[in-house]
Amino acid sequence: MNVQIDRDYIIQKTKDMVQINSVNPSLSPGGKGEAELGAYVADSLNDLGLDVKLYKLKPDRVNVAGVLKGAGEGRSLLLNAHMDTVGVDGMIIDPFGAEIKDGRLYGRGSQDMKGSLAAMMGAAKAFVDTGIELAGDLIITGVADEEYASIGSEDLVKHVSADGAIVTEPTDLTLCRAHRGFIWHEVETFGRAAHGSRFKEGVDANMRMGRFLAQLDNLEQELRNRPAHPLVGPPSLHAARIRGGLEISTYAAHCLLEIERRTNPGETVSQATAEIQSIIDRLEYDDPTFKASLKATFSREPFEIGEDALIVKILEDSMTNQLGSKPAQSGQTFWTDAALFAAAGMETVLVGPVGNGLHSEEEWVDLQSVVDLAHILAETAINYCR
């Protein structure tokens, strides 16, 4: 069954949404949040006749969900995109200009992921325009805060559910079946404050953190040499931020290090934390004056779905039909909301448009790939919602 995709509608929606500032305020002071964009998306879905709900999370932070009701007892499918963007400092283009040049639309969030959101809306419009009725429900969702802590999708799955979900993160039109998770750790080393001249009294927490960092570097290299996951590669970590000491003439009483550990499918928080704790244990054993603490402050699980899952097979067929060849199957090293939808019991996969410059000085999305994505999502909905 062929559906007619309204190319002009999709391009205009992408342009309109890029022109709306939805910078995540948790990442960038003064960021506008998702409220204005959420209202735009809600109005657009209302115009299509969907049953729309707006979920307010906190001031200027919202989720939107619109349901295109199915005719019968078919499977339901949720399409997801996040509405927040990272900040715009350092961009060499107008971040909200939405300039179109050589088939590309430029601006913050164009690929990550307002083009995807427009494609989802375009897929829903195709069914409304043609009168094609799906057997199961099609749910269009725009969520807050994916770029920081994903409070949007974390809340959404409490209110909305489906049999399957497609997260339309930018995958350059590859079929993504896995991504890494992450854990944020804090390590604190403890010393004893003293005047800088009193070396017999002072214990330098910063120097002790240096010992820890040297061992952490060894662990980071060892992680990269582990057998790589076939889709996402090896696990990794980095020392993200360090703070220690009060003034130049005083021994530092404590030093705080923040670490981000990127986890592969199959790895757990307890396992990754134990590897870091073992460094502290060795250093304390070697030197009784070495004192340190470790805690995991926040984490998100990795994600993986098998190649034989129904949603994967149907999406692969739809991509092949639209693109003319079988798509590559990929994994992403970054985290996405797909893990939350999968944990909520939805069989989940990712596909999104072609582009470049995510989180960088010049972001763009290829408009033809956005239109292709709308075709792919519509065909997938027809064959999944049966």
C-alpha positions as CSV (number, residue, x, y, z in Angstrom):
1,M,0.0,0.0,0.0
2,N,1.5,3.3,-1.1
3,V,1.0,6.5,0.9
4,Q,1.5,10.0,-0.5
5,I,3.9,12.0,1.6
6,D,3.5,15.8,1.6
7,R,7.1,17.0,1.0
8,D,6.4,20.7,1.2
9,Y,4.6,20.1,4.6
10,I,7.6,18.3,6.0
11,I,10.1,20.9,4.9
12,Q,8.0,23.7,6.2
13,K,7.5,22.0,9.6
14,T,11.3,21.4,9.8
15,K,12.0,25.0,9.1
16,D,9.3,26.3,11.5
17,M,10.6,24.1,14.3
18,V,14.3,25.0,13.8
19,Q,13.3,28.6,14.1
20,I,11.9,28.0,17.6
21,N,14.5,28.2,20.3
22,S,14.2,25.0,22.4
23,V,17.6,25.0,24.0
24,N,17.7,22.8,27.1
25,P,18.0,25.0,30.2
26,S,19.7,22.3,32.2
27,L,22.6,22.5,29.7
28,S,22.7,26.2,28.8
29,P,21.7,28.9,31.2
30,G,18.9,30.9,29.7
31,G,17.8,28.1,27.5
32,K,14.1,28.4,26.5
33,G,13.1,24.8,27.1
34,E,10.5,22.9,25.1
35,A,7.3,24.8,26.0
36,E,7.0,26.9,22.8
37,L,8.0,24.1,20.5
38,G,5.6,21.7,22.4
39,A,2.7,24.1,21.8
40,Y,3.6,24.2,18.1
41,V,3.8,20.4,17.9
42,A,0.5,20.0,19.8
43,D,-1.3,22.6,17.5
44,S,0.1,20.8,14.4
45,L,-1.1,17.4,15.6
46,N,-4.5,18.9,16.6
47,D,-4.8,20.3,13.1
48,L,-4.4,16.7,11.8
49,G,-7.2,15.5,14.0
50,L,-5.1,13.5,16.4
51,D,-6.0,13.1,20.1
52,V,-3.4,15.3,21.7
53,K,-2.2,15.6,25.3
54,L,0.4,18.0,26.6
55,Y,2.2,16.8,29.7
56,K,3.8,19.6,31.8
57,L,6.9,18.5,33.6
58,K,8.1,21.8,35.1
59,P,8.1,25.4,34.0
60,D,9.0,25.5,30.3
61,R,9.5,21.7,30.1
62,V,6.8,19.7,28.4
63,N,6.0,16.4,26.5
64,V,3.5,16.1,23.7
65,A,1.7,12.9,22.6
66,G,-0.8,12.7,19.7
67,V,-2.7,9.5,19.0
68,L,-4.1,8.5,15.5
69,K,-6.6,5.9,16.6
70,G,-6.6,2.6,14.8
71,A,-9.7,0.8,13.5
72,G,-9.3,-2.4,15.3
73,E,-7.1,-4.6,17.5
74,G,-3.8,-4.2,15.6
75,R,-0.4,-3.6,17.2
76,S,0.3,0.0,18.3
77,L,3.4,1.9,17.3
78,L,5.0,4.9,19.0
79,L,7.2,7.3,17.1
80,N,9.5,9.4,19.2
81,A,11.7,12.5,18.9
82,H,13.1,14.8,21.5
83,M,12.3,18.5,21.2
84,D,15.2,20.0,23.2
85,T,18.5,21.0,21.7
86,V,22.0,21.7,23.1
87,G,23.2,25.3,23.3
88,V,24.2,27.6,20.4
89,D,27.4,29.2,21.7
90,G,30.2,29.1,19.1
91,M,27.9,28.4,16.1
92,I,29.1,30.0,12.9
93,I,25.6,30.0,11.4
94,D,22.4,31.6,12.6
95,P,21.2,28.8,14.9
96,F,17.6,29.6,14.3
97,G,17.8,30.8,10.7
98,A,16.7,27.5,9.1
99,E,18.5,28.5,5.9
100,I,18.0,26.0,3.1
101,K,21.0,25.6,0.7
102,D,21.8,22.7,-1.7
103,G,19.1,20.5,-0.2
104,R,20.3,21.0,3.3
105,L,18.5,22.9,6.1
106,Y,20.9,24.5,8.6
107,G,20.3,25.3,12.2
108,R,20.5,24.0,15.8
109,G,18.4,20.9,16.1
110,S,17.9,20.4,12.4
111,Q,19.2,16.9,12.5
112,D,19.1,16.4,16.2
113,M,16.1,16.1,15.9
114,K,13.5,18.5,14.5
115,G,13.8,17.0,11.0
116,S,12.8,13.7,12.5
117,L,9.9,15.2,14.3
118,A,8.7,16.7,11.0
119,A,9.0,13.3,9.3
120,M,6.9,11.7,12.1
121,M,4.2,14.4,11.6
122,G,4.4,13.9,7.9
123,A,3.8,10.2,8.2
124,A,0.7,10.8,10.3
125,K,-0.5,13.4,7.8
126,A,-0.2,10.9,5.0
127,F,-2.8,8.6,6.7
128,V,-5.1,11.6,7.5
129,D,-4.9,12.9,3.9
130,T,-5.5,9.6,2.2
131,G,-8.0,8.2,4.7
132,I,-5.9,5.1,5.2
133,E,-6.9,3.6,8.5
134,L,-4.4,1.5,10.5
135,A,-5.6,-1.4,12.5
136,G,-3.6,-0.3,15.6
137,D,-2.9,3.1,17.1
138,L,-0.1,5.3,15.8
139,I,1.3,7.6,18.5
140,I,3.5,10.6,17.8
141,T,5.5,11.8,20.7
142,G,7.8,14.8,21.3
143,V,9.7,14.8,24.6
144,A,11.8,17.0,26.7
145,D,15.3,16.8,28.1
146,E,16.9,13.9,26.1
147,E,20.1,16.0,25.9
148,Y,20.5,16.0,29.6
149,A,18.7,13.5,31.9
150,S,15.7,12.4,29.8
151,I,13.1,13.4,32.3
152,G,10.7,13.6,29.3
153,S,10.8,10.0,28.2
154,E,11.1,8.8,31.8
155,D,7.8,10.5,32.5
156,L,6.2,9.7,29.2
157,V,6.4,5.9,29.6
158,K,4.3,6.3,32.8
159,H,1.4,7.6,30.7
160,V,1.8,6.2,27.2
161,S,2.6,2.7,26.0
162,A,2.7,0.8,22.7
163,D,3.7,-2.6,21.3
164,G,6.6,-1.1,19.4
165,A,8.6,2.1,19.3
166,I,10.8,3.8,16.7
167,V,13.1,6.5,18.1
168,T,14.1,8.7,15.2
169,E,17.5,9.8,16.5
170,P,19.9,10.7,13.6
171,T,21.3,7.5,12.3
172,D,22.1,8.7,8.7
173,L,19.4,6.3,7.5
174,T,21.0,3.2,8.9
175,L,19.0,0.8,11.0
176,C,20.3,1.1,14.6
177,R,19.8,-1.8,16.9
178,A,22.1,-0.9,19.8
179,H,23.7,2.0,21.7
180,R,25.8,2.4,24.8
181,G,24.7,3.5,28.3
182,F,26.5,5.7,30.7
183,I,27.2,6.1,34.4
184,W,28.3,9.2,36.2
185,H,30.7,8.6,39.1
186,E,32.2,10.9,41.7
187,V,35.5,10.1,43.3
188,E,36.7,12.2,46.3
189,T,40.2,12.0,47.8
190,F,40.8,13.3,51.3
191,G,43.8,15.1,52.7
192,R,44.6,17.4,55.6
193,A,44.6,21.2,55.3
194,A,47.7,22.9,56.5
195,H,49.9,25.9,55.7
196,G,51.9,25.3,52.6
197,S,55.1,25.5,54.6
198,R,54.1,22.7,57.0
199,F,54.8,19.7,54.9
200,K,54.9,17.4,58.0
201,E,51.3,18.3,58.8
202,G,49.7,18.7,55.4
203,V,48.2,15.8,53.4
204,D,47.6,16.8,49.7
205,A,44.3,15.5,48.4
206,N,45.2,16.7,44.9
207,M,48.4,14.7,44.8
208,R,46.5,11.6,45.9
209,M,43.9,12.3,43.1
210,G,46.9,12.3,40.7
211,R,47.7,8.8,41.8
212,F,44.2,7.7,41.2
213,L,44.1,9.4,37.8
214,A,47.2,7.5,36.7
215,Q,45.5,4.2,37.5
216,L,42.2,5.3,36.0
217,D,44.1,6.0,32.8
218,N,45.3,2.4,32.8
219,L,41.7,1.2,33.2
220,E,40.6,3.4,30.3
221,Q,43.2,1.9,28.0
222,E,42.3,-1.6,29.2
223,L,38.6,-0.9,28.4
224,R,39.4,0.1,24.8
225,N,41.4,-3.1,24.4
226,R,38.5,-5.4,25.4
227,P,36.6,-7.3,22.8
228,A,34.4,-4.8,21.0
229,H,30.7,-5.1,20.8
230,P,29.9,-5.8,17.1
231,L,27.7,-2.7,16.8
232,V,28.9,-0.2,19.4
233,G,32.6,-1.0,19.8
234,P,34.4,-1.1,23.2
235,P,33.4,0.5,26.4
236,S,35.2,3.7,27.5
237,L,35.5,6.3,30.2
238,H,36.8,9.8,30.7
239,A,37.7,12.1,33.5
240,A,35.3,14.9,32.9
241,R,35.8,17.5,35.6
242,I,38.1,18.0,38.7
243,R,38.0,20.4,41.6
244,G,40.4,20.6,44.5
245,G,42.0,22.9,47.0
246,L,41.1,26.4,48.3
247,E,44.2,28.6,47.8
248,I,47.8,28.5,46.7
249,S,49.4,28.4,50.1
250,T,47.2,25.7,51.6
251,Y,47.4,21.9,51.3
252,A,44.2,20.6,49.7
253,A,41.9,18.9,52.1
254,H,39.8,17.3,49.4
255,C,39.6,16.8,45.7
256,L,36.5,15.9,43.7
257,L,36.6,14.1,40.3
258,E,33.6,13.4,38.0
259,I,33.9,10.5,35.7
260,E,31.7,9.4,32.9
261,R,31.8,5.6,32.1
262,R,30.2,4.6,28.8
263,T,28.7,1.1,29.1
264,N,28.1,-1.6,26.5
265,P,25.1,-3.9,26.3
266,G,25.6,-6.5,28.9
267,E,27.5,-4.3,31.3
268,T,26.0,-3.3,34.7
269,V,26.4,-0.3,37.0
270,S,27.7,-2.6,39.8
271,Q,30.3,-4.2,37.5
272,A,31.6,-0.8,36.2
273,T,31.6,0.7,39.7
274,A,33.5,-2.3,41.1
275,E,36.3,-1.8,38.6
276,I,36.8,1.8,39.7
277,Q,36.5,0.8,43.4
278,S,39.3,-1.7,42.9
279,I,41.7,1.1,42.0
280,I,40.9,2.9,45.3
281,D,41.3,-0.4,47.2
282,R,44.8,-1.0,45.8
283,L,45.9,2.6,46.5
284,E,44.6,2.5,50.1
285,Y,46.4,-0.9,50.6
286,D,49.7,0.6,49.3
287,D,49.5,3.8,51.4
288,P,47.5,4.1,54.6
289,T,47.3,7.9,54.2
290,F,45.4,7.5,50.9
291,K,41.7,7.9,51.6
292,A,39.0,8.1,48.9
293,S,35.3,7.6,48.3
294,L,33.4,6.5,45.2
295,K,29.7,6.8,44.3
296,A,27.6,6.4,41.2
297,T,25.4,9.5,41.0
298,F,23.4,8.8,37.8
299,S,23.1,6.1,35.1
300,R,21.3,5.1,32.0
301,E,21.2,1.5,30.7
302,P,22.6,0.5,27.3
303,F,20.2,-0.8,24.6
304,E,20.1,-3.6,22.2
305,I,17.5,-5.4,20.1
306,G,17.9,-8.6,18.1
307,E,18.0,-8.6,14.3
308,D,15.1,-11.1,14.3
309,A,12.7,-8.8,16.2
310,L,9.4,-8.1,14.4
311,I,9.9,-4.3,14.5
312,V,13.4,-4.7,13.0
313,K,12.3,-6.9,10.2
314,I,9.4,-4.6,9.2
315,L,11.5,-1.5,9.4
316,E,14.3,-3.1,7.4
317,D,11.8,-4.0,4.6
318,S,10.4,-0.5,4.6
319,M,13.9,1.0,4.3
320,T,14.8,-1.3,1.5
321,N,11.7,-0.4,-0.4
322,Q,12.2,3.3,0.0
323,L,16.0,3.5,-0.4
324,G,16.4,0.8,-3.1
325,S,18.9,-1.3,-1.1
326,K,19.1,-3.1,2.2
327,P,20.1,-0.7,5.0
328,A,23.2,-1.1,7.0
329,Q,22.6,-2.2,10.6
330,S,24.4,0.0,13.1
331,G,25.0,0.8,16.7
332,Q,25.5,4.2,18.3
333,T,28.1,5.2,20.8
334,F,25.8,7.8,22.3
335,W,22.8,7.2,24.6
336,T,19.2,7.7,23.5
337,D,15.7,7.4,24.9
338,A,15.3,4.0,23.2
339,A,16.6,2.3,26.3
340,L,13.7,3.8,28.3
341,F,11.1,2.6,25.8
342,A,12.7,-0.8,25.7
343,A,12.7,-1.0,29.5
344,A,9.0,-0.1,29.5
345,G,8.3,-3.3,27.4
346,M,8.1,-1.9,23.9
347,E,10.2,-3.5,21.2
348,T,12.3,-0.6,20.1
349,V,14.6,0.4,17.2
350,L,16.2,3.6,15.9
351,V,16.3,5.2,12.5
352,G,16.8,8.9,11.6
353,P,17.9,11.2,8.8
354,V,21.2,12.1,7.2
355,G,23.1,15.2,8.3
356,N,26.1,16.5,10.1
357,G,27.3,18.8,12.9
358,L,25.4,17.5,15.9
359,H,26.3,19.6,18.9
360,S,28.8,21.6,16.8
361,E,29.3,24.9,15.2
362,E,27.3,24.1,12.0
363,E,24.5,21.6,12.1
364,W,22.4,20.6,9.1
365,V,20.0,18.0,7.9
366,D,19.5,16.6,4.4
367,L,15.9,17.3,3.5
368,Q,15.5,14.4,1.1
369,S,16.5,12.0,3.9
370,V,13.8,13.6,6.1
371,V,11.2,13.0,3.4
372,D,12.6,9.4,2.9
373,L,12.2,8.9,6.7
374,A,8.5,9.9,6.5
375,H,7.9,7.3,3.8
376,I,9.8,4.7,5.8
377,L,7.8,5.5,9.0
378,A,4.5,5.4,7.2
379,E,5.1,2.1,5.5
380,T,6.4,0.6,8.7
381,A,3.3,1.7,10.5
382,I,1.1,0.1,7.9
383,N,2.8,-3.3,8.2
384,Y,3.4,-3.2,12.0
385,C,0.0,-1.9,13.1
386,R,-1.9,-5.0,12.0
